[in-house]
């Protein structure tokens, strides 16, 4: 525990002051853990998966930003049907840019409705392999908090003439957390206090009465080893949303 406390003091000196934390100070470990988690998930190159990548990790309320939607294919893919969901209370969708998309034939021009972006189309080619951009979502940040963005549905089709579905592997890249700060740079967490946690504290895996780096480490280990499910969001699954919740509880407890 001494090690974790010293590491916390080194990374987050503002925890031991009365000043209001800013996004610049509050998220260095968040971004580091996201990078580590993503890298570990992608150690195997023998998978087909979808990834969504914001052009930045933090944004101020009122600012515009973009989110790229990619497909990385192990086998030739020539058609996609993808839905991306954004929180309407925190993000306003401005449009969908397909100027650099690998998709050349849209069954319906990309559109959005009630916070969901719909992307359905194919390509003249027999199919693409490797990482290719499907579309870029243009959006505006509205209110401070952690905005959870995810691929809610996705079907990919093989370019081998059979019309068979391509297996899409869940590697944790099809969802992300975007930190939206107030105009003065401070951050107001919006995580619901519900779900699994020791002593009534969400994210307190080891039941010591608080959320620490030890809890975060246990969560990541369980995720990769698939040994246990820590569900903080109440959806009966262990997802990137739960990862965002335990981080937010650590930062703002």
Secondary structure, DSSP 8 states (H G I E B T S, - for coil): -HHHHHHHHHH-GGGGSSS--BHHHHTHHHHHHHHHHHHHHTS--S--EEEEEES-SEEETT-EEEEEEEEEEEEEEEEEEEEEE--TTTEEEEEEE-TT-S--EEEEEEEEETTEEEEEEE-SSS-EEEEEEEEEEEEEE-SSEEEEEEEEEEEEEETTTT--EE-----S-SEEEEEEE-TTSB------S-SS-GGG-TT-TT-SSS--HHHHHHHHHHHHHT-----SSSSSS--HHHHHHHHHHHHH-
